[in-house]
Amino acid sequence: MATNQPNIVFVLCDNIGWGDFSCYGGTTPTPRIDELASGGIRFNNYTVESQCTPTRSAILTGRQSVRSGTYKVPTPGSGAKSGLVPWEYTIAELLSDAGYATSLFGKWHCGETEGRLPNDQGFDEWWGYKNSADEAGWTSYAAFNALAEKMGLDTPHIWEGVKGSKSTEVRELNLEVRPLLDELIVGKTTDYIKAKADQPFFTYVGLANMHPPEAVHPDFDQTDPSRLGLYADVIAELDHRVGQIMDCLDEAGIADNTLLVFSSDNGAGLIDTVPHGGSSGPFRGGFFTPPWEGSMRTAAMVRYPGTVPEGVVTEQMLSAHDWYQTFAAFAGASDKVPTDRPMDGVDASEFLQGTSEETGRESLLFFGPDGGLMSSKWRQVKVVLRHCEGIADPIVQPQFPMFFDLGSDPGERYNLFQFKLDMG
């Protein structure tokens, strides 16, 4: 076990596009997020999985979600057989076994029943919601309330729990609390950081924004004339919440011993599914058009003062699967990484510390929400085997695989296989 184990704070926003923050070219100012990015390494080639649950499963296990059956979002109310299986050894369990205090605040979305909640999966404590923020809107419909009463359905709630005990309801998750969710989540996070400042801790922060139903906090609702709509207001709030976590680390005197990661679980919803905005930058598609780059490539940045070099912007590939072994290495606990099952992540800790020029990831397999392989990437070469053009559209298989050079064609418009046919 390492004698100087860094704290690890992992902040995950929801459905943010590659081009949404100003350090990635976004037009809404995000000075605190830009500060975080410039204080460490910003990734231009960070990739996730196809939906919320698959990405979160990949982060927690270091494995492709198809290996544990978490390759799509489970249907709410689907019961004990949905979500992350108990036999997976999560990063929270690994770090707990390495001497860390562990916590989760905010969105879980990896199982809604006892036995599959955060306090069953390695977290000492948690506060948040089991599934997704869209449930906040259910109780606004008279039809849902009538159905819930007739069938004995539970209304959505915010929950809390500790390891070894059952989780309990805190308050109803509804449209009244929806605008305040990220304020509450970050408040729980900063309270935890202050309480654990004298021991190594891992806290996972699952922010609510930018997930429908979008709802901006009153402090950011059209409070700046330079922001013309809801999406920009929520981006501004996200920036403020990240800044609050950074300030808390400074005030607790532990910023220099904390590995702080900020990323997203998916790309932007874009105009066809989320009518308020979102940008994939130069990349094709968004959340619901897998496997185009806009669906899998999003923002990610890492700060660890004095250890992670400052001001680095990299094209090196990194994926959601890689945090597991990377965090284990920083914790001095690589020996705890499972050897009894395939692991799909790489240990990028040497790259993050500036002692290697490469992350160790050169390729990526992308599986769709049906569990089938959709694309394969090797460096800048991408092969698309199947694709989807929207949330209401089917996944289709082209007659021949499509090949793209992402270095010269980030928009994936120029199929190299077609070029070969045209040339004869």
C-alpha positions, 0 to 999 in steps of 0.5 A: 500500500502506498504511504502517500495515497492521493485523494481521488475526486471523480466528477461526472457530468451527464450528457455533455458534448465535446464542444460544450465547454469554452476550453473545447471551443464552446461559446458559453464561458466556463472559467473554472472548468478552464482553470481545472483543464489548464492546471493539468491534462485535457484530453481531446480523444477521450471516449465513453460507452453508448449510454449512461449505465454502460459508461458508469459500469465501465468506470466502476469495473474497468471492463466493457459493459457487455461483460456484465450485461450492463450495455444498456440503460435498465428499464426502471422497475426491472428488478433485482436482475438489472444493473451491475452484478454483485460479482464485479469488483468495483473501483470503490471496492478496490480502493476501500480494500486499499485503505480509502474511505469511499463515497458516492453523491448523485446519480448511480444508474447501475442497479435500483434494488438492494444488493446492487446499490452503491453501498453494496458495491464498495461505497461506505456511504452514498446520497443520491438517486438510483436511476436517472434525473428523468424520473423527476418529471414522473410525478408531475403527470396525473396518469402516473400518480393514478397508476402508481396508486393502483399498482402500488408503485414507488414514486422516485426518491432521493436515497441515502445509505451506508455500507452494511445497512439498507438504503433509506428514502430522503425526499421525493425526486420531483420537478421541485427538487430538480433545479436544485440537484447539483447544488445539493450533490455538490453540497454533500460532496464538499461536506464530505471532503471537509470531514475526510481531509485527514485520510485518503478518500475516493468520492464519486460525484454524479452530477445531474446536468445535462440530463432531461428534464433540464432545469436550471438553478434559480441563481443561474436562470437568465441572470446574465444577458450574455446567456440567451437560453437554458442550455447556456445557463446550465453550463454556467451552473456546471462551471460554478459547481466544479469551482466549488469543489476546487475551492473546497479542496483548496480550503481543506489544504488538500488540493496538492494531494488530490487527483481531481478528474472531470468528465462526462458519461456521454456526448451531447443530446443535440437538437434532435433529442434535447431542444436546448443546445449541445455541441459535438465540436467537429465530430459527427452525431451525438448521444443517440447516433452511435458509433459516430464520434459525437456519441462516444467522444466527450470532455475529460481533464485531470489535475493533480498539482505537482504530479500531473503536468500543467497546461497539457492538451493531448490527442492521446486516446483514453477511455472510460475503462482506463480510470480503474487501473489508473486509480489503482496505480495512484493508490499503490494498489495495482496488485488488487486489480483482478486477474481472474477476468478480462480487464479492458482498461489500461494503466495511464498513470505514467502518462498522467505523471509525465513519465511516458509519452503514451497512455497505453491505449491505441485501440477501442471497441465500441458496443451498442445498446443491443450488446453488439459490436458497432465499431473499432478504432485503432489510433486514427483509423475507424471501422464502422460496422453498424450505425444509428442516426437517431433515437427513433431510428434503427441500428443498421448494417451497411453492405460493407464496413465503412472506413474513416481517417479521423485525423483528416476527417473528424466528421466521418463523412468520407468513407475510404472504402467507397473511395477505393471502389470509385478508384476501381 
